[in-house]
Amino acid sequence: MNYSLPVDAEQSVVSQIVARKLRNSMLWMGWGILTTFITLMATLINDDWLDLAESSYNILLLLELGVVFLFSARQLRASLSALKGMFFIYSILNGLTLAALSMVYGTTAFFYAFLGTLAFFGTFAVLGGVVKRDLTSWTTYLLGAVIALIIVSLLNIFLFDSEFVDLALGAFGVIIFTIFTAVDVNRIKGILTAVALEDDDILERVELIGALMLYLDFINIFLSLLRFFRRD
């Protein structure tokens, strides 16, 4: 996919719009992470919420997938308020599932995994923003790697139950989703460049779509790093 600047636009003007909107997309992602953290902490100090999170873990995961699919299906047709609502609902649901996971891995593991995620995500997000070439051609290979990762994860759960395989999956997960971070930032930047002079509705949609993409990258890096920590 090749992106080009609108013919009648000054490159400097478009660049300013792209930089501002890309920053806004990152800010939306940050609000999502903050919402997840607040939900996680609130769940940990509320026994009823924690019981619900642990007993309904699989249901919550299905709800998360449903919200992501609904967001993706309606991203160009739903109102901006509806998209924002779905984004924050997903962030809250993720906070509940992470609270349940924290009872398995422990808060120390979560702390170190979070720091590692910040380092990997931040580095590759900057890389994706400064690289001039179009990285979106990598998407097909990365999606293939994600599918392979899911299949091997399921096989390990139901057949192998190997700690070594779990660690290998964690390592590959970190590699795949950090590269995905750079590709997604690059993709958002490219889309913003193409629609920079469109109306605010389109630009805000791109901000929110990009925020969810980056949020998913962040969480997947975090979950991959979590595999490296022994369970309590």
N, C-alpha and C positions, 0 to 999 in steps of 0.2 A: 504494500500500500504506500503510494507516494503522496506526500502532502505538498501543496504549493501555496504561496501567499496570494490573496485576492489581488487581481491585477491593479485595481484602482487604489489600493491601500498603501500607505507609507509603511515600510517595514518596521520602522521604529514604533509607530502607533500600535501595530499588531503585536509586536514583541512585548510592549507594556501590558496590553490586555491579556496576553497569554500568561505572562509572569504573575499578574494579579489573580487570575482565575485559577491557575495551578496552585498558588498559595492558598486560595480559598478552599480548594479541594482537599489539601493537606489539613487545613483547619477543621473542616467537617469530619475528616477521619479522626482527628484528635478529639473532637467532641464525642465521637462514637466510642473511642477507647476509654475516655473519661467516664462515660455513661456505664460502660461495662464494668469498670473498676468500682464505681459507686455501688452498682447493683451487687457485685461480688462481695464487697465489704458489708453491705446491708444484710445480705443473705447469711454471711458467717456469724453475725451477731443476733440473728433471729432464728431460733430453733425450728419454728414452724416452716419458715421459708426454706431452711436447709433440708429439713425432712422432705419437703415437696421436691426440691431440686434433686435429691438423691433417689427418691422413689420414682420420679417421673423423668429420669435422665434421658432415656431413649425417646420418649415422647417429645421432650424439649428439643432434641436433636432433629427430629422430623419436622417440628414447627419451624426451626431455623432454616432448614432446607426449603420448606414451603415459602417462607418469607423471601428468601433470596430468589427463588424461581419466579415468584409473583412480581418482585421488583424488576427482574430482568425482562419479564414479559410485558410489563406495563410502563417501562421507563420512558417511552416516547409518547404515551397516551394519558397516563394518570396525571393528576394535578401535582404541582410541586409540593403542596402540603401533604398529599398522600405519600409521595416518595420520601419526604422527610420523616413522616410517621413510620413507614416501613423500615427505614434505616435505623431509627431509634428503637423500634420494637425488636429488631434483630440484635441490636447492641445489648438490650436488656436480657433477652433470652440467652445470649452468649454469656452474660454475667452469671446467670443462674447455673448454666452447665459448667462453667469454670469453677464456681463455688463447690460444686459436687466433686470435680476433679481435684481441687485443693485438699480435700479430705483424704485423697489417695496418695498424692505426691508430697503434701506438706507445704507450708508457706515459704520455707527456705528455698526449696526447689523452684517455686513460682518466682521468687525474688531474683534468683540468678538467671532463670530463663528469660525473665522480662528484661534484665540488663543486656543479655546477649542479643535479644530481639531488637532492642533499640540500636545496638551497634551495627548489626547486619542490615536492618531495614534502612537506617539512616544513611549508611555508606552507599548502598545500591540505589536508594532513592535519588541521592545527589548525582550518582553516576548516570542514571537514566535521564536526569534533567539536563546534564551538560553534554552528553553524547549527541553529535550532530546527525549521525546516520539513523535511518529508520530501523528499529529493532523488532517491529511487529512480525517480521517473517519468522521469528523464533517461536511464535505462539503455538504453532502446530506441534512442534517437537516438545515443547513444555507441557502441553495438554496431554500428549501421548505419555510423557514421563509421569504425570499426575495419575493417569488411569492405571499405569503399571504399578505405581506406588500403592494405590487403593487395593488392587487385586492381591498384591503380595501381603499387604497388611491384613486383609481378610483371611488369606491362607495361613498366616502366622497365628491369627487368633483361633482359628478352628482346627488347624492341623499341626503346625510346628511348635507353637508356644516357645519360641527360642529367644533368649535375651540378646544373643548376638544379632539375629535378624532384626530385632526391635531397634537395636542401636544403629545398625546399617540403614534402616528405614529413616531413622531420625537424621542421620548424616545426609542422606540423599534428599530428604524433605527440606532441610535447611538450604542446600545447594539450589534445588529447584525453585523454591519460593523466594529466595533472595534474587535470583535471576529474573523471576517473574516480576518482582518489585521494580527492577530497572526497566523491564519491557513495558510494564503498565504505566509508569511515569512517562516514559517515552511516548506511549500511545496516547495518553491524555494530552500531552503537550502537542502532539500532531493533530489531534481532533480539534483542540482549541485554536490552533493556527488556522485550520480550515474554516472554522465557523466564527472567527474572532469578531467579524463585523455583522454577525446576525443579531437578532433581538435578545434581550436579557433572559427570556424564558428558555431559549436553547442553551445559552451559556450556563445558566443555573442548573439545568439538567445534566450537562456535562460535568459540572462540579460535583453533583451528588453521585452520578454514576462512577466517576473517578474515585470519590471518597469510599464507596463500597468496595471497589476493586482493591484499593490500597489497604482498607481495613481487613479484608480477607487475606491479603498477603501477610500482613502483620500477625494476625492470629495464627495462620498456618506455620509461619516461622516459629512462633512461640510454642505451639503444640509439638513441632518437630524437635525443638531444643529440649522440651520437657522429657522426651524419651531418654535423654542422657542421665537423668537423675533417678536414683534408686527409690523405689517406693518405701514409705515409712512402715 
